Amino acid sequence: MEHARGQADLVEHHRGWIRTRADLLIAILLGLTVAAIAWGAYRAEVRGKDAEHFFNRSTETLATAHKVQLQGDQEVVANEQLFLELVRDQAEGRTKAVAFLRRHLSTPAFLAAFQWWNAQPASTRPTSPFVAANPRYRNVFYDRSAALEDRAAGYLDRAHHAEQRAIDYTIVSVILTVSLFVFGISTQISTPRVRFGLVLLGAFVLLASFGRFVVLAVS
């Protein structure tokens, strides 16, 4: 009988550690800390995937930019060949060949570039109409390539930003484990001052982490 009563008293004594309002407060803080750690880990995972996504977009866009630039190079080569034929025929007085090239093989952009080049003084005239100094020459493929390269650089910046945010969330989550540890230790301390100090320390770390999460969320 006495043994059964002792067992009942033991069960009653260990029914739970939440016996006061302070214990309840610590339990709430523990729950908030665990939730904050889980949320930080989730945000780190999301931002890590964002970084991977933007890295891939940057690589794909840059590859496309290089392909478009090659098209621009091919256009320059074709224009240069046509230009050499036109200049040769013009120098040799082949008016019919010049007229044929102008009428059937050249584009309006080619003719505009050639006319600008032909109007320049011989002393300052560039070796080719297809140079950046020619205001009437525009290679649309180069323009598209430059735009794609700018877009790829933008994706790369976003990837680095997301990668840094993933690291920041991970760091805050690790710091929160300090708060979790302090709160856990405080449940085993009976001295009021020590317990209060531990709870205060854990609460400070928790609030600072919350503040950091807010800053990361809006930046």
Secondary structure as UniProt FT lines:
FT   HELIX           2..13
FT   HELIX           21..91
FT   TURN            92..93
FT   HELIX           95..100
FT   HELIX           101..105
FT   HELIX           108..119
FT   TURN            122..124
FT   TURN            132..133
FT   TURN            135..136
FT   HELIX           140..186
FT   TURN            187..188
FT   HELIX           192..218
//
